[in-house]
Amino acid sequence: RGNDWYDGGQWQGLWLHKFKPDVFVDGGWSDLNNGIGKVNFTLNILKSLPNKPSNYDNIVAELKVVRAFFIYEMMDMFGNIPVVTDFNTDPSKVTQVTRANVYAFLDNELTTNVPLLTTTVDKTTYGRATQYFGLMLQAKLYMNAQVYTGTAQWDKAITALNAVINSGKYSLQANYFDNFSTTNDGSQENIFVVPFDKVHIGGMNWEMQTLHYQSQQTFGLTGSPWNGFCSTADVYNKFDAADARRAQFLVGQQYGADGTALVDKQTNLPLVFDPNVTTLSSAADAFRLAGARNIKYHPESGTAGNQSNDGVIFRLADAYLMRAEASLHTGDAATALADVNKIRVRAGVTAWTSSNLTLASLLDERSRELGWEGWRRQDLIRNEVAYSQ
């Protein structure tokens, strides 16, 4: 972006799939292993208690399902990984496990422990691993089983998703953006979130990562954003003009809170976001404004990188779209069509007929519904494998 964000070419390396292990990748590896280590440490303490609580088995099951989430993410990203389940394991004895065997471990671990998790969905279980968290994790595992093992498991995915959808615990929010607002702890659609709070739990910083420096004036932020990540025209143009979800993107002339047309202070160019990113990198002044900026997690006035929007991991709309995809694979087009149309009608766009329903169109719908939620890479890999069979 002009003179900004080159950073030794590391961002270009990600885009071009030419990155090295020590650029970002090792951070993900370390964070996930850190989570696994904390769970193993806690399990070790629980195991050593002389007087165990009456709900000991349920506590252990919840911890193991959380650990399974971390292991699942590692297996999905890295393939063959070590699987460490004992805090006292000698690090020198740790070896890699094949991806297929990690899958088998996770399948057994979740099948055994998910039934022991609570089915209570209220403030006491908010941000915790309920049974529905576990079922969504199972569904994710089974949706990409063909990638992980070579054998598809669409029926198993549908079984897990049916349990979530038919539980009656969740419903689609009438307003799509209520799932991502600063008060999204009231969402009836979100199944699992990572809680954040501008005072007590910092770290939610999407506003800083995507907005332009002068966007501070638009949203009343206390610090200047970093003018970073964006979406390109091929993503933005997937949305019909009537699609309510399109409002997650900022394009065109930007304005301050007082209605003043903003300019890029360094270049004096009008602050106009252009979704057409025609080159990977450019020192030209206009390139500082390239790309549609995302406000799905709406910026919070009076903050600068510590938004109160809770981070969404699993929600009901994803369950419907996964079931639609799995159902299409198993020949149940009627269920697939009904599920995807629940999502489209909520977005304010025309419901599909059977002629619209294909794996490719479902992949596009997932892009529209779930963009910037962290599932796109996995979706693309799954569909590439499915198309090749």
C-alpha positions in Angstrom: 0.0 0.0 0.0 2.2 2.8 -1.3 5.1 2.8 1.1 3.3 0.8 3.8 2.8 -2.9 4.5 5.6 -4.4 2.3 7.3 -5.8 5.4 9.9 -7.8 3.6 7.4 -9.3 1.2 5.8 -11.5 3.9 2.2 -10.6 3.1 2.8 -11.2 -0.6 4.3 -14.6 0.3 1.0 -15.5 2.0 -1.0 -14.4 -1.0 1.2 -16.3 -3.4 1.6 -19.4 -1.2 5.3 -18.9 -1.1 5.6 -18.2 2.6 8.2 -19.7 4.9 7.5 -21.5 8.2 8.8 -18.7 10.3 6.4 -16.2 8.8 3.0 -16.3 10.7 2.8 -20.1 10.4 4.9 -20.8 13.5 2.7 -18.4 15.4 -0.4 -20.5 14.7 1.6 -23.7 15.5 2.7 -22.2 18.9 -0.7 -20.8 19.8 -2.5 -24.1 19.1 0.1 -26.2 21.0 -0.2 -23.7 23.9 -3.9 -24.4 24.1 -3.3 -28.1 24.0 -0.7 -27.8 26.7 -3.0 -25.8 29.0 -5.7 -28.4 28.7 -3.2 -31.2 29.5 -1.9 -29.3 32.5 -5.5 -28.8 33.8 -6.4 -32.4 33.2 -3.2 -33.4 35.1 -4.3 -31.4 38.1 -7.8 -32.7 38.0 -6.5 -36.3 37.9 -4.4 -35.7 41.0 -7.2 -34.4 43.1 -7.8 -36.6 46.1 -11.4 -35.7 46.3 -12.8 -35.3 42.8 -16.0 -33.3 42.2 -19.2 -35.1 41.5 -19.3 -33.9 37.9 -15.6 -34.9 37.3 -16.4 -36.9 34.2 -18.3 -33.9 32.6 -15.4 -31.5 33.4 -12.9 -33.9 31.9 -15.1 -34.3 28.8 -15.4 -30.6 28.3 -11.7 -30.1 28.5 -11.0 -32.9 26.1 -13.5 -31.5 23.5 -11.7 -28.1 23.8 -8.4 -29.9 23.3 -9.9 -31.6 20.3 -10.7 -28.3 18.8 -7.1 -27.2 19.0 -5.9 -30.6 17.6 -8.4 -30.4 14.8 -7.2 -26.9 13.8 -3.6 -28.2 13.8 -4.5 -31.2 11.8 -6.5 -29.1 9.3 -3.6 -26.6 8.8 -0.6 -28.8 9.0 -1.6 -32.4 8.1 0.7 -34.8 10.0 1.2 -33.5 13.6 2.2 -34.7 17.0 -0.8 -35.7 19.3 0.2 -35.1 22.9 -2.5 -35.9 25.5 -0.5 -36.2 28.7 1.2 -33.2 30.4 4.0 -35.4 31.6 5.0 -36.6 28.1 8.8 -36.5 27.4 9.2 -34.0 24.6 12.1 -36.0 23.1 9.7 -38.9 22.6 7.0 -37.0 20.7 6.6 -38.0 17.0 4.3 -37.1 14.2 1.0 -38.9 13.6 -0.4 -39.2 10.1 -3.3 -37.0 9.3 -5.6 -40.0 8.8 -4.7 -41.3 12.3 -5.3 -37.8 13.8 -8.7 -37.9 12.2 -9.4 -41.3 13.7 -8.3 -40.0 17.2 -10.5 -37.0 16.9 -13.5 -39.0 15.7 -13.2 -41.3 18.7 -12.5 -38.5 21.2 -15.5 -36.5 20.1 -17.8 -39.5 19.9 -16.9 -40.4 23.4 -16.9 -37.0 25.1 -19.5 -34.8 23.3 -22.5 -36.7 24.8 -21.1 -35.8 28.3 -21.3 -32.1 27.6 -24.0 -29.8 28.9 -27.1 -29.1 26.7 -27.8 -26.0 28.7 -27.6 -22.8 26.6 -27.7 -19.7 28.7 -25.4 -17.1 30.3 -23.8 -19.8 32.5 -22.5 -21.7 29.4 -21.7 -18.7 27.2 -18.3 -19.0 25.7 -18.0 -22.6 27.0 -17.9 -25.9 25.1 -21.5 -27.1 25.2 -22.7 -30.3 23.4 -23.6 -28.1 20.4 -20.1 -26.8 20.2 -18.9 -30.4 20.1 -21.5 -31.4 17.4 -20.4 -28.5 15.3 -16.8 -29.5 15.7 -17.7 -33.1 14.6 -19.6 -31.7 11.6 -16.5 -29.7 10.6 -14.3 -32.8 10.9 -16.7 -34.9 8.8 -17.3 -32.3 6.2 -13.6 -32.4 5.3 -13.1 -36.1 6.0 -12.4 -36.8 2.3 -9.5 -34.3 2.5 -8.2 -35.8 5.7 -8.6 -39.6 5.0 -9.7 -40.0 1.4 -13.1 -41.2 2.4 -16.2 -38.8 2.5 -18.4 -38.8 5.6 -21.4 -36.8 4.4 -23.9 -38.9 6.4 -22.0 -38.5 9.6 -21.8 -34.7 9.1 -25.6 -34.6 8.5 -26.2 -36.6 11.7 -24.2 -34.1 13.8 -25.8 -31.1 12.1 -29.3 -32.5 12.5 -28.7 -32.7 16.3 -27.7 -29.0 16.3 -30.5 -27.8 14.1 -33.3 -30.0 15.6 -32.3 -29.1 19.2 -34.4 -26.0 19.0 -31.7 -24.2 21.0 -30.8 -21.8 18.2 -32.6 -19.6 15.6 -31.5 -17.3 12.8 -31.3 -13.7 13.9 -33.6 -11.5 11.8 -30.8 -9.0 11.4 -27.6 -10.7 10.1 -25.3 -8.1 11.7 -26.7 -8.8 15.2 -24.4 -11.8 15.2 -21.4 -9.6 15.1 -22.3 -6.4 16.9 -20.8 -5.1 20.2 -23.9 -6.7 21.9 -23.8 -10.0 20.0 -23.8 -11.8 23.3 -27.6 -11.6 22.8 -27.6 -13.5 19.5 -29.8 -16.6 19.3 -27.8 -17.8 16.4 -24.3 -18.0 17.7 -23.4 -21.4 19.0 -19.9 -20.7 20.2 -18.0 -17.4 20.5 -14.8 -16.1 22.0 -15.9 -13.4 24.5 -14.3 -9.9 24.2 -14.9 -6.7 26.1 -13.4 -3.3 25.6 -12.7 -3.0 29.4 -12.1 -6.5 30.7 -11.1 -8.8 27.7 -9.1 -7.0 25.0 -7.8 -8.3 21.7 -10.7 -8.1 19.2 -9.1 -5.8 16.6 -10.7 -6.3 13.2 -11.4 -2.5 13.1 -7.7 -1.9 13.2 -6.7 -4.5 10.8 -8.9 -3.5 7.9 -9.8 0.2 8.2 -7.8 3.1 6.7 -6.0 5.5 9.0 -8.6 8.3 8.5 -11.4 5.9 9.2 -10.8 6.9 12.8 -12.9 9.9 12.0 -15.7 7.9 10.6 -16.2 5.7 13.6 -14.9 7.8 16.5 -12.0 5.5 17.3 -9.4 6.5 19.9 -6.5 5.4 17.6 -5.7 5.2 14.0 -6.3 1.9 12.2 -3.6 0.2 10.2 -4.9 0.3 6.6 -4.5 -3.4 6.2 -6.6 -6.3 5.0 -9.3 -5.9 2.4 -11.5 -7.9 0.0 -11.2 -7.8 -3.7 -13.8 -7.2 -6.4 -14.3 -10.9 -7.1 -15.6 -11.3 -3.6 -17.5 -8.0 -3.4 -19.2 -8.6 -6.7 -20.6 -12.0 -5.6 -23.2 -10.0 -3.7 -26.4 -8.7 -5.3 -27.1 -5.0 -4.7 -30.2 -6.1 -2.6 -28.1 -8.5 -0.4 -28.2 -7.1 3.2 -24.8 -8.8 3.8 -23.1 -6.5 1.3 -23.2 -3.8 3.9 -20.3 -5.5 5.6 -18.1 -3.8 3.0 -17.0 -0.2 2.8 -16.5 1.0 -0.8 -16.6 4.5 -2.4 -16.1 7.9 -0.8 -15.7 7.7 3.0 -17.0 10.4 5.4 -16.3 11.6 8.9 -18.9 11.3 11.6 -19.8 14.9 10.8 -20.5 14.2 7.2 -17.2 15.7 5.9 -15.7 13.9 2.9 -12.4 12.4 4.0 -9.1 12.4 2.3 -5.9 10.4 2.7 -3.8 12.9 4.6 -0.5 11.6 3.2 -1.5 11.8 -0.5 -4.4 14.3 -0.4 -6.4 11.9 -2.5 -10.1 11.6 -1.8 -10.7 8.6 0.6 -12.4 6.4 -1.9 -12.2 2.6 -1.4 -12.0 0.8 -4.7 -12.7 -2.9 -4.6 -10.8 -3.5 -7.9 -7.4 -4.6 -6.7 -5.6 -4.9 -10.1 -2.1 -5.7 -8.8 -0.6 -7.4 -5.8 1.5 -4.5 -4.8 2.1 -0.9 -5.9 3.9 2.1 -4.6 1.4 4.4 -6.3 -0.5 6.6 -4.0 -3.9 5.3 -5.1 -3.0 1.8 -4.0 -3.3 2.9 -0.4 -7.0 3.0 -1.0 -7.4 -0.4 -2.9 -9.8 -3.0 -1.7 -13.2 -3.1 0.0 -12.8 -2.8 3.8 -14.8 -5.0 6.1 -17.0 -3.9 9.0 -18.8 -7.2 9.7 -17.7 -6.8 13.3 -18.9 -3.2 13.4 -16.2 -0.8 14.8 -16.9 0.5 18.3 -16.7 4.2 19.1 -14.2 5.0 21.8 -12.0 2.0 21.1 -8.8 1.2 19.2 -8.3 -2.5 18.9 -10.3 -3.7 21.9 -13.8 -4.0 20.5 -16.6 -5.6 22.6 -17.8 -7.7 19.7 -17.5 -11.4 20.6 -15.6 -13.5 18.0 -17.9 -16.0 16.3 -16.6 -19.5 15.8 -19.8 -21.5 15.2 -23.3 -20.3 14.3 -26.5 -21.8 13.1 -26.3 -20.3 9.6 -23.1 -22.4 9.0 -24.9 -25.5 10.3 -27.6 -24.9 7.7 -25.2 -24.4 4.8 -23.0 -27.4 5.8 -26.1 -29.6 5.9 -27.2 -28.2 2.5 -23.8 -29.1 1.0 -23.7 -32.6 2.6 -27.3 -33.2 1.6 -26.5 -32.3 -2.0 -23.7 -34.8 -1.9 -26.1 -37.5 -0.7 -28.7 -36.8 -3.3 -31.2 -35.0 -0.9 -31.6 -31.8 -3.0 -34.9 -30.9 -1.3 -33.2 -30.5 2.1 -30.3 -28.7 0.6 -32.6 -26.2 -1.2 -34.7 -25.6 1.9 -31.6 -25.0 4.1 -29.8 -22.6 1.7 -33.1 -20.6 1.1 -33.4 -20.0 4.9 -30.1 -18.1 4.6 -30.9 -16.3 1.4 -34.3 -15.1 2.5 -32.8 -13.7 5.7 -30.3 -11.8 3.5 -33.1 -10.3 1.5 -32.3 -11.9 -1.8 -34.3 -14.1 -4.1 -34.8 -17.7 -3.0 -33.3 -20.3 -5.3 -35.0 -23.0 -7.3 -33.5 -26.4 -8.0 -31.8 -25.1 -11.1 -29.7 -22.7 -9.0 -28.5 -25.4 -6.6 -25.0 -26.7 -7.4 -21.8 -27.3 -5.3 -20.3 -24.2 -7.0 -23.3 -22.0 -6.1 -23.2 -23.3 -2.5 -19.6 -22.4 -2.3 -20.4 -18.9 -3.4 -23.2 -18.7 -0.9 -20.8 -19.7 1.9 -18.5 -16.9 0.7 -21.3 -14.4 1.1 -22.6 -15.7 4.4 -19.4 -16.6 6.2 -16.7 -14.3 4.7 -14.2 -13.0 7.3 -15.2 -15.8 9.7 -12.2 -18.0 9.1 -13.6 -21.0 7.1 -12.9 -20.0 3.5 -9.6 -21.8 3.1 -11.1 -25.0 4.4 -14.2 -24.7 2.2 -12.0 -24.2 -0.9 -9.9 -27.2 -0.2 -12.9 -29.4 0.5 -14.6 -28.4 -2.8 -11.4 -28.8 -4.8 -11.1 -32.4 -3.6 -14.8 -33.1 -4.1 -14.7 -31.8 -7.7 -11.7 -33.9 -8.5 -13.4 -37.2 -7.6 
